[in-house]
Amino acid sequence: MRTLVVSVALTWMTLLLVGGGLLLLRSRDMLQRIVVADLLASIVIALLALLSYWRHTSYYLDAALALALLSFVSTLAAARYYAEGDPF
Amino acid sequence: MLTAVLDVLGIALLALGSIVMTISVYGVFRMPDVYTQLHAAGMASGLGAIAILLASMATRDAATITDAVLVIVFLLLTAPIGSHAIAWAAYRRRATDTAPSGAPGPRRRP
């Protein structure tokens, strides 16, 4: 039962990831690309958590933590680059 | 008894996270402005990912729950900062782009 629910959620999240990729392709300007990249990072974090439940392994959540850190830093750097011209 | 309650809670949290993620992607697709898009995108990292990570309590595995709590705390700390940085960048760029010369726009950082 739980395996069924987790696999359905994994499939749905993968479809959402594809939809987010299409959003990234049709985005108008750089700021919208930053917003969609942040959204895609949180979708991938959720996917890694679901994969960890599916395979009964906790290591994927460490990868999710590293990905959260990387997406936070990249969002900050890209937003500052957009506003100021350089990321510092 | 407890295992049934935990299973139902985990399934409900997974469903909530999936629904909120779907609404968030649809909102980013639908909304016309960066600020309203940000309102929709903040929901994904806020409620969506945190609900899916909270469903780790149904696995009854100590290492998984500890890692999930770490990720939840990190997301709670950093998601508002990222959204605020994007909104600040949009405001700054728009104010400096559209303000006429000599108008008191937002102050440039030194």
N, CA and C atoms of all chains as a GROMACS GRO file, in nm:
protein
  594
    1MET      N    1   0.083  -0.120   0.000
    1MET     CA    2   0.000   0.000   0.000
    1MET      C    3   0.086   0.125   0.000
    2ARG      N    4   0.182   0.130   0.093
    2ARG     CA    5   0.268   0.248   0.100
    2ARG      C    6   0.356   0.258  -0.024
    3THR      N    7   0.403   0.142  -0.072
    3THR     CA    8   0.486   0.145  -0.192
    3THR      C    9   0.408   0.197  -0.311
    4LEU      N   10   0.280   0.158  -0.318
    4LEU     CA   11   0.196   0.206  -0.427
    4LEU      C   12   0.181   0.358  -0.421
    5VAL      N   13   0.152   0.410  -0.300
    5VAL     CA   14   0.133   0.555  -0.285
    5VAL      C   15   0.260   0.630  -0.319
    6VAL      N   16   0.374   0.577  -0.272
    6VAL     CA   17   0.500   0.647  -0.299
    6VAL      C   18   0.535   0.642  -0.447
    7SER      N   19   0.502   0.532  -0.514
    7SER     CA   20   0.535   0.529  -0.658
    7SER      C   21   0.443   0.619  -0.738
    8VAL      N   22   0.316   0.629  -0.695
    8VAL     CA   23   0.227   0.724  -0.763
    8VAL      C   24   0.278   0.867  -0.744
    9ALA      N   25   0.320   0.899  -0.622
    9ALA     CA   26   0.372   1.034  -0.596
    9ALA      C   27   0.500   1.060  -0.675
   10LEU      N   28   0.585   0.957  -0.688
   10LEU     CA   29   0.708   0.972  -0.767
   10LEU      C   30   0.675   1.002  -0.914
   11THR      N   31   0.578   0.929  -0.968
   11THR     CA   32   0.539   0.953  -1.107
   11THR      C   33   0.486   1.094  -1.126
   12TRP      N   34   0.402   1.136  -1.032
   12TRP     CA   35   0.342   1.270  -1.044
   12TRP      C   36   0.449   1.378  -1.032
   13MET      N   37   0.545   1.357  -0.942
   13MET     CA   38   0.651   1.457  -0.926
   13MET      C   39   0.740   1.463  -1.050
   14THR      N   40   0.761   1.347  -1.112
   14THR     CA   41   0.841   1.348  -1.236
   14THR      C   42   0.768   1.424  -1.346
   15LEU      N   43   0.635   1.407  -1.353
   15LEU     CA   44   0.558   1.485  -1.451
   15LEU      C   45   0.566   1.634  -1.421
   16LEU      N   46   0.562   1.669  -1.291
   16LEU     CA   47   0.574   1.810  -1.255
   16LEU      C   48   0.711   1.865  -1.291
   17LEU      N   49   0.814   1.779  -1.279
   17LEU     CA   50   0.949   1.822  -1.317
   17LEU      C   51   0.956   1.851  -1.466
   18VAL      N   52   0.890   1.766  -1.546
   18VAL     CA   53   0.886   1.791  -1.691
   18VAL      C   54   0.812   1.921  -1.720
   19GLY      N   55   0.699   1.943  -1.647
   19GLY     CA   56   0.625   2.068  -1.665
   19GLY      C   57   0.707   2.190  -1.627
   20GLY      N   58   0.786   2.178  -1.521
   20GLY     CA   59   0.873   2.288  -1.482
   20GLY      C   60   0.981   2.314  -1.586
   21GLY      N   61   1.030   2.206  -1.649
   21GLY     CA   62   1.129   2.225  -1.756
   21GLY      C   63   1.069   2.298  -1.875
   22LEU      N   64   0.943   2.266  -1.906
   22LEU     CA   65   0.876   2.340  -2.015
   22LEU      C   66   0.856   2.486  -1.978
   23LEU      N   67   0.823   2.512  -1.850
   23LEU     CA   68   0.812   2.651  -1.804
   23LEU      C   69   0.944   2.724  -1.819
   24LEU      N   70   1.054   2.654  -1.786
   24LEU     CA   71   1.186   2.715  -1.798
   24LEU      C   72   1.217   2.747  -1.944
   25LEU      N   73   1.169   2.661  -2.035
   25LEU     CA   74   1.196   2.686  -2.177
   25LEU      C   75   1.116   2.804  -2.230
   26ARG      N   76   0.992   2.823  -2.179
   26ARG     CA   77   0.912   2.930  -2.235
   26ARG      C   78   0.916   3.058  -2.151
   27SER      N   79   1.011   3.068  -2.058
   27SER     CA   80   1.017   3.188  -1.974
   27SER      C   81   1.065   3.308  -2.055
   28ARG      N   82   1.018   3.426  -2.014
   28ARG     CA   83   1.040   3.545  -2.094
   28ARG      C   84   1.175   3.609  -2.067
   29ASP      N   85   1.203   3.637  -1.941
   29ASP     CA   86   1.327   3.708  -1.910
   29ASP      C   87   1.403   3.634  -1.801
   30MET      N   88   1.514   3.695  -1.760
   30MET     CA   89   1.606   3.627  -1.670
   30MET      C   90   1.546   3.608  -1.531
   31LEU      N   91   1.467   3.706  -1.487
   31LEU     CA   92   1.410   3.695  -1.352
   31LEU      C   93   1.312   3.579  -1.343
   32GLN      N   94   1.234   3.560  -1.450
   32GLN     CA   95   1.142   3.447  -1.452
   32GLN      C   96   1.218   3.314  -1.454
   33ARG      N   97   1.332   3.315  -1.521
   33ARG     CA   98   1.415   3.195  -1.519
   33ARG      C   99   1.467   3.165  -1.379
   34ILE      N  100   1.501   3.271  -1.303
   34ILE     CA  101   1.548   3.248  -1.165
   34ILE      C  102   1.435   3.188  -1.080
   35VAL      N  103   1.312   3.242  -1.097
   35VAL     CA  104   1.197   3.191  -1.020
   35VAL      C  105   1.174   3.044  -1.053
   36VAL      N  106   1.176   3.010  -1.184
   36VAL     CA  107   1.147   2.872  -1.222
   36VAL      C  108   1.260   2.778  -1.179
   37ALA      N  109   1.385   2.826  -1.178
   37ALA     CA  110   1.494   2.740  -1.132
   37ALA      C  111   1.481   2.710  -0.983
   38ASP      N  112   1.436   2.809  -0.905
   38ASP     CA  113   1.410   2.786  -0.762
   38ASP      C  114   1.300   2.682  -0.743
   39LEU      N  115   1.195   2.695  -0.824
   39LEU     CA  116   1.084   2.598  -0.817
   39LEU      C  117   1.131   2.457  -0.853
   40LEU      N  118   1.215   2.448  -0.958
   40LEU     CA  119   1.264   2.316  -1.000
   40LEU      C  120   1.352   2.255  -0.892
   41ALA      N  121   1.430   2.338  -0.822
   41ALA     CA  122   1.515   2.283  -0.715
   41ALA      C  123   1.429   2.225  -0.604
   42SER      N  124   1.318   2.292  -0.568
   42SER     CA  125   1.236   2.236  -0.461
   42SER      C  126   1.163   2.111  -0.508
   43ILE      N  127   1.128   2.104  -0.637
   43ILE     CA  128   1.067   1.980  -0.688
   43ILE      C  129   1.167   1.865  -0.681
   44VAL      N  130   1.293   1.892  -0.712
   44VAL     CA  131   1.393   1.785  -0.707
   44VAL      C  132   1.420   1.743  -0.563
   45ILE      N  133   1.412   1.839  -0.469
   45ILE     CA  134   1.426   1.802  -0.327
   45ILE      C  135   1.314   1.705  -0.287
   46ALA      N  136   1.191   1.736  -0.328
   46ALA     CA  137   1.079   1.646  -0.297
   46ALA      C  138   1.097   1.510  -0.364
   47LEU      N  139   1.151   1.510  -0.488
   47LEU     CA  140   1.175   1.384  -0.558
   47LEU      C  141   1.278   1.299  -0.484
   48LEU      N  142   1.384   1.365  -0.433
   48LEU     CA  143   1.486   1.288  -0.360
   48LEU      C  144   1.429   1.230  -0.232
   49ALA      N  145   1.341   1.306  -0.164
   49ALA     CA  146   1.278   1.253  -0.043
   49ALA      C  147   1.191   1.132  -0.076
   50LEU      N  148   1.115   1.142  -0.186
   50LEU     CA  149   1.030   1.028  -0.225
   50LEU      C  150   1.113   0.906  -0.263
   51LEU      N  151   1.227   0.931  -0.329
   51LEU     CA  152   1.316   0.820  -0.366
   51LEU      C  153   1.373   0.753  -0.242
   52SER      N  154   1.401   0.836  -0.140
   52SER     CA  155   1.451   0.780  -0.015
   52SER      C  156   1.346   0.694   0.052
   53TYR      N  157   1.216   0.732   0.046
   53TYR     CA  158   1.112   0.647   0.105
   53TYR      C  159   1.095   0.519   0.023
   54TRP      N  160   1.111   0.533  -0.108
   54TRP     CA  161   1.084   0.420  -0.195
   54TRP      C  162   1.189   0.311  -0.178
   55ARG      N  163   1.316   0.351  -0.166
   55ARG     CA  164   1.423   0.253  -0.158
   55ARG      C  165   1.466   0.224  -0.015
   56HIS      N  166   1.397   0.283   0.085
   56HIS     CA  167   1.429   0.264   0.227
   56HIS      C  168   1.575   0.296   0.256
   57THR      N  169   1.625   0.404   0.196
   57THR     CA  170   1.763   0.446   0.218
   57THR      C  171   1.760   0.591   0.262
   58SER      N  172   1.840   0.627   0.361
   58SER     CA  173   1.835   0.765   0.409
   58SER      C  174   1.940   0.853   0.344
   59TYR      N  175   2.026   0.796   0.258
   59TYR     CA  176   2.134   0.878   0.202
   59TYR      C  177   2.083   0.981   0.104
   60TYR      N  178   1.970   0.954   0.040
   60TYR     CA  179   1.918   1.049  -0.058
   60TYR      C  180   1.879   1.180   0.008
   61LEU      N  181   1.845   1.177   0.137
   61LEU     CA  182   1.809   1.301   0.205
   61LEU      C  183   1.931   1.388   0.229
   62ASP      N  184   2.050   1.326   0.244
   62ASP     CA  185   2.173   1.407   0.249
   62ASP      C  186   2.194   1.481   0.118
   63ALA      N  187   2.167   1.412   0.008
   63ALA     CA  188   2.176   1.478  -0.123
   63ALA      C  189   2.074   1.590  -0.132
   64ALA      N  190   1.954   1.570  -0.072
   64ALA     CA  191   1.852   1.676  -0.075
   64ALA      C  192   1.899   1.797   0.004
   65LEU      N  193   1.968   1.773   0.117
   65LEU     CA  194   2.020   1.885   0.196
   65LEU      C  195   2.125   1.963   0.118
   66ALA      N  196   2.216   1.890   0.052
   66ALA     CA  197   2.319   1.958  -0.029
   66ALA      C  198   2.256   2.035  -0.144
   67LEU      N  199   2.151   1.978  -0.204
   67LEU     CA  200   2.084   2.047  -0.315
   67LEU      C  201   2.012   2.172  -0.266
   68ALA      N  202   1.953   2.165  -0.144
   68ALA     CA  203   1.887   2.284  -0.089
   68ALA      C  204   1.989   2.395  -0.067
   69LEU      N  205   2.106   2.358  -0.014
   69LEU     CA  206   2.211   2.459   0.008
   69LEU      C  207   2.256   2.520  -0.125
   70LEU      N  208   2.279   2.435  -0.225
   70LEU     CA  209   2.327   2.486  -0.354
   70LEU      C  210   2.222   2.574  -0.421
   71SER      N  211   2.094   2.534  -0.412
   71SER     CA  212   1.993   2.615  -0.480
   71SER      C  213   1.974   2.749  -0.408
   72PHE      N  214   1.988   2.750  -0.276
   72PHE     CA  215   1.979   2.876  -0.202
   72PHE      C  216   2.089   2.972  -0.246
   73VAL      N  217   2.213   2.922  -0.248
   73VAL     CA  218   2.326   3.009  -0.284
   73VAL      C  219   2.314   3.056  -0.429
   74SER      N  220   2.271   2.965  -0.518
   74SER     CA  221   2.262   3.005  -0.659
   74SER      C  222   2.150   3.105  -0.682
   75THR      N  223   2.038   3.089  -0.606
   75THR     CA  224   1.930   3.188  -0.619
   75THR      C  225   1.976   3.325  -0.573
   76LEU      N  226   2.045   3.328  -0.459
   76LEU     CA  227   2.095   3.457  -0.409
   76LEU      C  228   2.191   3.520  -0.509
   77ALA      N  229   2.284   3.440  -0.561
   77ALA     CA  230   2.384   3.494  -0.653
   77ALA      C  231   2.319   3.544  -0.781
   78ALA      N  232   2.223   3.467  -0.835
   78ALA     CA  233   2.159   3.508  -0.960
   78ALA      C  234   2.074   3.633  -0.939
   79ALA      N  235   2.004   3.642  -0.824
   79ALA     CA  236   1.922   3.761  -0.799
   79ALA      C  237   2.009   3.884  -0.783
   80ARG      N  238   2.120   3.871  -0.713
   80ARG     CA  239   2.208   3.986  -0.696
   80ARG      C  240   2.274   4.023  -0.828
   81TYR      N  241   2.304   3.923  -0.909
   81TYR     CA  242   2.362   3.955  -1.040
   81TYR      C  243   2.261   4.030  -1.126
   82TYR      N  244   2.134   3.988  -1.117
   82TYR     CA  245   2.031   4.054  -1.196
   82TYR      C  246   2.011   4.198  -1.151
   83ALA      N  247   2.018   4.220  -1.018
   83ALA     CA  248   1.989   4.354  -0.969
   83ALA      C  249   2.108   4.447  -0.983
   84GLU      N  250   2.228   4.398  -0.958
   84GLU     CA  251   2.342   4.486  -0.941
   84GLU      C  252   2.445   4.474  -1.052
   85GLY      N  253   2.442   4.365  -1.128
   85GLY     CA  254   2.543   4.349  -1.232
   85GLY      C  255   2.657   4.260  -1.190
   86ASP      N  256   2.676   4.239  -1.060
   86ASP     CA  257   2.774   4.140  -1.016
   86ASP      C  258   2.723   4.075  -0.889
   87PRO      N  259   2.758   3.951  -0.863
   87PRO     CA  260   2.692   3.877  -0.756
   87PRO      C  261   2.740   3.911  -0.615
   88PHE      N  262   2.834   4.003  -0.597
   88PHE     CA  263   2.886   4.025  -0.462
   88PHE      C  264   2.839   4.157  -0.401
   89MET      N  265  -0.240  -0.019   1.574
   89MET     CA  266  -0.315   0.106   1.588
   89MET      C  267  -0.228   0.225   1.551
   90LEU      N  268  -0.113   0.233   1.616
   90LEU     CA  269  -0.024   0.347   1.590
   90LEU      C  270   0.031   0.340   1.449
   91THR      N  271   0.060   0.218   1.404
   91THR     CA  272   0.115   0.207   1.268
   91THR      C  273   0.012   0.248   1.164
   92ALA      N  274  -0.117   0.213   1.191
   92ALA     CA  275  -0.221   0.253   1.095
   92ALA      C  276  -0.234   0.405   1.092
   93VAL      N  277  -0.230   0.467   1.212
   93VAL     CA  278  -0.241   0.613   1.217
   93VAL      C  279  -0.123   0.677   1.143
   94LEU      N  280  -0.002   0.622   1.165
   94LEU     CA  281   0.115   0.678   1.098
   94LEU      C  282   0.107   0.661   0.948
   95ASP      N  283   0.057   0.545   0.903
   95ASP     CA  284   0.045   0.524   0.759
   95ASP      C  285  -0.054   0.622   0.697
   96VAL      N  286  -0.169   0.639   0.762
   96VAL     CA  287  -0.269   0.730   0.707
   96VAL      C  288  -0.216   0.873   0.706
   97LEU      N  289  -0.143   0.910   0.812
   97LEU     CA  290  -0.086   1.044   0.818
   97LEU      C  291   0.018   1.064   0.708
   98GLY      N  292   0.100   0.960   0.684
   98GLY     CA  293   0.201   0.972   0.579
   98GLY      C  294   0.138   0.985   0.442
   99ILE      N  295   0.034   0.906   0.418
   99ILE     CA  296  -0.033   0.914   0.287
   99ILE      C  297  -0.099   1.050   0.269
  100ALA      N  298  -0.162   1.101   0.377
  100ALA     CA  299  -0.226   1.232   0.367
  100ALA      C  300  -0.123   1.341   0.341
  101LEU      N  301  -0.006   1.331   0.407
  101LEU     CA  302   0.097   1.434   0.386
  101LEU      C  303   0.153   1.427   0.244
  102LEU      N  304   0.170   1.305   0.193
  102LEU     CA  305   0.218   1.292   0.055
  102LEU      C  306   0.118   1.352  -0.043
  103ALA      N  307  -0.012   1.326  -0.019
  103ALA     CA  308  -0.115   1.381  -0.109
  103ALA      C  309  -0.117   1.532  -0.101
  104LEU      N  310  -0.106   1.586   0.021
  104LEU     CA  311  -0.105   1.732   0.038
  104LEU      C  312   0.014   1.794  -0.034
  105GLY      N  313   0.132   1.731  -0.018
  105GLY     CA  314   0.250   1.785  -0.084
  105GLY      C  315   0.238   1.781  -0.235
  106SER      N  316   0.182   1.672  -0.289
  106SER     CA  317   0.168   1.662  -0.434
  106SER      C  318   0.070   1.767  -0.487
  107ILE      N  319  -0.042   1.785  -0.414
  107ILE     CA  320  -0.143   1.882  -0.460
  107ILE      C  321  -0.086   2.023  -0.455
  108VAL      N  322  -0.014   2.055  -0.347
  108VAL     CA  323   0.039   2.191  -0.335
  108VAL      C  324   0.147   2.216  -0.441
  109MET      N  325   0.229   2.114  -0.470
  109MET     CA  326   0.329   2.129  -0.576
  109MET      C  327   0.262   2.154  -0.713
  110THR      N  328   0.152   2.080  -0.736
  110THR     CA  329   0.081   2.098  -0.863
  110THR      C  330   0.024   2.240  -0.875
  111ILE      N  331  -0.038   2.288  -0.766
  111ILE     CA  332  -0.093   2.424  -0.767
  111ILE      C  333   0.018   2.525  -0.789
  112SER      N  334   0.134   2.497  -0.732
  112SER     CA  335   0.244   2.592  -0.743
  112SER      C  336   0.296   2.600  -0.886
  113VAL      N  337   0.315   2.484  -0.951
  113VAL     CA  338   0.362   2.485  -1.090
  113VAL      C  339   0.259   2.552  -1.180
  114TYR      N  340   0.129   2.522  -1.155
  114TYR     CA  341   0.025   2.584  -1.235
  114TYR      C  342   0.020   2.735  -1.214
  115GLY      N  343   0.046   2.777  -1.089
  115GLY     CA  344   0.046   2.920  -1.061
  115GLY      C  345   0.159   2.992  -1.130
  116VAL      N  346   0.278   2.930  -1.132
  116VAL     CA  347   0.390   2.993  -1.203
  116VAL      C  348   0.361   2.998  -1.353
  117PHE      N  349   0.291   2.895  -1.404
  117PHE     CA  350   0.253   2.896  -1.545
  117PHE      C  351   0.151   3.005  -1.576
  118ARG      N  352   0.062   3.032  -1.480
  118ARG     CA  353  -0.057   3.112  -1.508
  118ARG      C  354  -0.039   3.260  -1.478
  119MET      N  355   0.037   3.291  -1.374
  119MET     CA  356   0.042   3.428  -1.325
  119MET      C  357   0.121   3.518  -1.420
  120PRO      N  358   0.078   3.642  -1.437
  120PRO     CA  359   0.141   3.728  -1.536
  120PRO      C  360   0.265   3.802  -1.486
  121ASP      N  361   0.277   3.822  -1.355
  121ASP     CA  362   0.377   3.912  -1.301
  121ASP      C  363   0.480   3.833  -1.222
  122VAL      N  364   0.598   3.891  -1.204
  122VAL     CA  365   0.700   3.819  -1.128
  122VAL      C  366   0.661   3.807  -0.982
  123TYR      N  367   0.597   3.910  -0.928
  123TYR     CA  368   0.563   3.906  -0.785
  123TYR      C  369   0.459   3.799  -0.757
  124THR      N  370   0.357   3.790  -0.844
  124THR     CA  371   0.255   3.688  -0.822
  124THR      C  372   0.310   3.548  -0.850
  125GLN      N  373   0.401   3.539  -0.948
  125GLN     CA  374   0.467   3.410  -0.973
  125GLN      C  375   0.550   3.367  -0.853
  126LEU      N  376   0.612   3.465  -0.790
  126LEU     CA  377   0.691   3.435  -0.670
  126LEU      C  378   0.602   3.388  -0.557
  127HIS      N  379   0.483   3.445  -0.549
  127HIS     CA  380   0.385   3.401  -0.449
  127HIS      C  381   0.351   3.253  -0.470
  128ALA      N  382   0.336   3.213  -0.597
  128ALA     CA  383   0.305   3.072  -0.625
  128ALA      C  384   0.427   2.984  -0.604
  129ALA      N  385   0.546   3.033  -0.642
  129ALA     CA  386   0.666   2.949  -0.632
  129ALA      C  387   0.712   2.931  -0.489
  130GLY      N  388   0.682   3.030  -0.403
  130GLY     CA  389   0.720   3.015  -0.264
  130GLY      C  390   0.642   2.905  -0.195
  131MET      N  391   0.522   2.874  -0.250
  131MET     CA  392   0.441   2.768  -0.191
  131MET      C  393   0.506   2.631  -0.208
  132ALA      N  394   0.579   2.612  -0.321
  132ALA     CA  395   0.638   2.480  -0.347
  132ALA      C  396   0.745   2.448  -0.245
  133SER      N  397   0.837   2.542  -0.224
  133SER     CA  398   0.943   2.513  -0.128
  133SER      C  399   0.893   2.529   0.014
  134GLY      N  400   0.786   2.605   0.034
  134GLY     CA  401   0.733   2.620   0.168
  134GLY      C  402   0.652   2.500   0.210
  135LEU      N  403   0.529   2.493   0.164
  135LEU     CA  404   0.439   2.388   0.213
  135LEU      C  405   0.460   2.255   0.140
  136GLY      N  406   0.487   2.258   0.009
  136GLY     CA  407   0.492   2.134  -0.067
  136GLY      C  408   0.606   2.043  -0.026
  137ALA      N  409   0.729   2.095  -0.033
  137ALA     CA  410   0.844   2.012   0.001
  137ALA      C  411   0.844   1.975   0.148
  138ILE      N  412   0.795   2.067   0.234
  138ILE     CA  413   0.796   2.037   0.377
  138ILE      C  414   0.693   1.930   0.411
  139ALA      N  415   0.577   1.931   0.344
  139ALA     CA  416   0.479   1.825   0.368
  139ALA      C  417   0.532   1.690   0.324
  140ILE      N  418   0.601   1.688   0.207
  140ILE     CA  419   0.656   1.560   0.161
  140ILE      C  420   0.768   1.513   0.252
  141LEU      N  421   0.847   1.607   0.305
  141LEU     CA  422   0.953   1.566   0.398
  141LEU      C  423   0.896   1.522   0.532
  142LEU      N  424   0.782   1.583   0.573
  142LEU     CA  425   0.720   1.542   0.699
  142LEU      C  426   0.661   1.402   0.690
  143ALA      N  427   0.632   1.357   0.568
  143ALA     CA  428   0.580   1.221   0.552
  143ALA      C  429   0.684   1.116   0.587
  144SER      N  430   0.808   1.157   0.615
  144SER     CA  431   0.912   1.061   0.654
  144SER      C  432   0.881   0.997   0.788
  145MET      N  433   0.790   1.055   0.865
  145MET     CA  434   0.759   0.992   0.994
  145MET      C  435   0.686   0.859   0.975
  146ALA      N  436   0.628   0.837   0.857
  146ALA     CA  437   0.561   0.710   0.832
  146ALA      C  438   0.661   0.598   0.804
  147THR      N  439   0.789   0.633   0.777
  147THR     CA  440   0.885   0.526   0.750
  147THR      C  441   0.934   0.461   0.879
  148ARG      N  442   0.917   0.529   0.994
  148ARG     CA  443   0.960   0.477   1.123
  148ARG      C  444   1.108   0.438   1.122
  149ASP      N  445   1.189   0.522   1.057
  149ASP     CA  446   1.332   0.497   1.051
  149ASP      C  447   1.402   0.620   1.108
  150ALA      N  448   1.488   0.599   1.209
  150ALA     CA  449   1.543   0.714   1.282
  150ALA      C  450   1.632   0.799   1.193
  151ALA      N  451   1.716   0.736   1.111
  151ALA     CA  452   1.809   0.812   1.027
  151ALA      C  453   1.733   0.895   0.925
  152THR      N  454   1.630   0.836   0.865
  152THR     CA  455   1.550   0.910   0.766
  152THR      C  456   1.481   1.029   0.829
  153ILE      N  457   1.422   1.008   0.949
  153ILE     CA  458   1.349   1.118   1.012
  153ILE      C  459   1.445   1.230   1.052
  154THR      N  460   1.565   1.193   1.101
  154THR     CA  461   1.661   1.296   1.140
  154THR      C  462   1.704   1.379   1.020
  155ASP      N  463   1.734   1.312   0.909
  155ASP     CA  464   1.776   1.386   0.790
  155ASP      C  465   1.662   1.474   0.738
  156ALA      N  466   1.540   1.420   0.743
  156ALA     CA  467   1.426   1.498   0.693
  156ALA      C  468   1.404   1.622   0.779
  157VAL      N  469   1.422   1.608   0.912
  157VAL     CA  470   1.406   1.725   0.998
  157VAL      C  471   1.514   1.829   0.969
  158LEU      N  472   1.637   1.782   0.942
  158LEU     CA  473   1.743   1.875   0.904
  158LEU      C  474   1.707   1.953   0.778
  159VAL      N  475   1.657   1.880   0.676
  159VAL     CA  476   1.621   1.947   0.551
  159VAL      C  477   1.505   2.044   0.573
  160ILE      N  478   1.408   2.005   0.660
  160ILE     CA  479   1.295   2.094   0.687
  160ILE      C  480   1.342   2.222   0.752
  161VAL      N  481   1.431   2.211   0.851
  161VAL     CA  482   1.480   2.331   0.919
  161VAL      C  483   1.556   2.420   0.822
  162PHE      N  484   1.637   2.357   0.736
  162PHE     CA  485   1.713   2.436   0.639
  162PHE      C  486   1.620   2.507   0.540
  163LEU      N  487   1.516   2.437   0.496
  163LEU     CA  488   1.421   2.501   0.402
  163LEU      C  489   1.346   2.614   0.470
  164LEU      N  490   1.306   2.593   0.597
  164LEU     CA  491   1.235   2.699   0.668
  164LEU      C  492   1.322   2.822   0.685
  165LEU      N  493   1.454   2.800   0.701
  165LEU     CA  494   1.543   2.914   0.717
  165LEU      C  495   1.569   2.985   0.585
  166THR      N  496   1.585   2.910   0.475
  166THR     CA  497   1.639   2.972   0.354
  166THR      C  498   1.535   3.006   0.248
  167ALA      N  499   1.418   2.942   0.250
  167ALA     CA  500   1.321   2.970   0.143
  167ALA      C  501   1.271   3.115   0.146
  168PRO      N  502   1.240   3.174   0.262
  168PRO     CA  503   1.199   3.315   0.260
  168PRO      C  504   1.311   3.408   0.216
  169ILE      N  505   1.437   3.373   0.250
  169ILE     CA  506   1.548   3.459   0.210
  169ILE      C  507   1.564   3.459   0.058
  170GLY      N  508   1.549   3.340  -0.003
  170GLY     CA  509   1.560   3.333  -0.149
  170GLY      C  510   1.449   3.409  -0.217
  171SER      N  511   1.325   3.392  -0.168
  171SER     CA  512   1.212   3.464  -0.228
  171SER      C  513   1.230   3.615  -0.212
  172HIS      N  514   1.277   3.656  -0.095
  172HIS     CA  515   1.298   3.798  -0.073
  172HIS      C  516   1.407   3.852  -0.165
  173ALA      N  517   1.512   3.773  -0.190
  173ALA     CA  518   1.619   3.819  -0.280
  173ALA      C  519   1.566   3.838  -0.421
  174ILE      N  520   1.479   3.746  -0.466
  174ILE     CA  521   1.424   3.759  -0.602
  174ILE      C  522   1.333   3.881  -0.611
  175ALA      N  523   1.246   3.901  -0.509
  175ALA     CA  524   1.156   4.016  -0.513
  175ALA      C  525   1.234   4.146  -0.505
  176TRP      N  526   1.340   4.148  -0.425
  176TRP     CA  527   1.424   4.267  -0.414
  176TRP      C  528   1.491   4.298  -0.548
  177ALA      N  529   1.538   4.192  -0.615
  177ALA     CA  530   1.602   4.213  -0.746
  177ALA      C  531   1.502   4.268  -0.846
  178ALA      N  532   1.378   4.216  -0.845
  178ALA     CA  533   1.277   4.266  -0.939
  178ALA      C  534   1.246   4.412  -0.911
  179TYR      N  535   1.232   4.445  -0.782
  179TYR     CA  536   1.200   4.583  -0.745
  179TYR      C  537   1.313   4.677  -0.785
  180ARG      N  538   1.436   4.637  -0.756
  180ARG     CA  539   1.550   4.723  -0.787
  180ARG      C  540   1.562   4.746  -0.937
  181ARG      N  541   1.550   4.638  -1.014
  181ARG     CA  542   1.567   4.650  -1.158
  181ARG      C  543   1.458   4.736  -1.219
  182ARG      N  544   1.334   4.715  -1.172
  182ARG     CA  545   1.223   4.792  -1.227
  182ARG      C  546   1.234   4.938  -1.188
  183ALA      N  547   1.273   4.965  -1.063
  183ALA     CA  548   1.281   5.104  -1.018
  183ALA      C  549   1.391   5.178  -1.092
  184THR      N  550   1.506   5.111  -1.113
  184THR     CA  551   1.613   5.182  -1.183
  184THR      C  552   1.586   5.189  -1.332
  185ASP      N  553   1.505   5.095  -1.386
  185ASP     CA  554   1.477   5.101  -1.529
  185ASP      C  555   1.375   5.209  -1.562
  186THR      N  556   1.270   5.222  -1.478
  186THR     CA  557   1.159   5.308  -1.516
  186THR      C  558   1.166   5.446  -1.452
  187ALA      N  559   1.251   5.467  -1.351
  187ALA     CA  560   1.255   5.598  -1.287
  187ALA      C  561   1.319   5.700  -1.381
  188PRO      N  562   1.256   5.816  -1.398
  188PRO     CA  563   1.319   5.920  -1.480
  188PRO      C  564   1.443   5.974  -1.412
  189SER      N  565   1.529   6.037  -1.490
  189SER     CA  566   1.656   6.083  -1.433
  189SER      C  567   1.628   6.194  -1.333
  190GLY      N  568   1.691   6.185  -1.217
  190GLY     CA  569   1.671   6.285  -1.115
  190GLY      C  570   1.561   6.251  -1.016
  191ALA      N  571   1.476   6.152  -1.052
  191ALA     CA  572   1.372   6.113  -0.959
  191ALA      C  573   1.434   6.036  -0.843
  192PRO      N  574   1.378   6.052  -0.724
  192PRO     CA  575   1.434   5.981  -0.609
  192PRO      C  576   1.398   5.834  -0.612
  193GLY      N  577   1.476   5.755  -0.676
  193GLY     CA  578   1.456   5.611  -0.678
  193GLY      C  579   1.516   5.549  -0.553
  194PRO      N  580   1.522   5.416  -0.548
  194PRO     CA  581   1.588   5.352  -0.434
  194PRO      C  582   1.737   5.380  -0.435
  195ARG      N  583   1.793   5.388  -0.318
  195ARG     CA  584   1.933   5.428  -0.305
  195ARG      C  585   2.025   5.318  -0.354
  196ARG      N  586   2.125   5.356  -0.432
  196ARG     CA  587   2.226   5.260  -0.479
  196ARG      C  588   2.315   5.218  -0.362
  197ARG      N  589   2.346   5.091  -0.360
  197ARG     CA  590   2.443   5.048  -0.259
  197ARG      C  591   2.581   5.100  -0.296
  198PRO      N  592   2.659   5.145  -0.201
  198PRO     CA  593   2.794   5.191  -0.234
  198PRO      C  594   2.885   5.076  -0.275
   0.00000   0.00000   0.00000
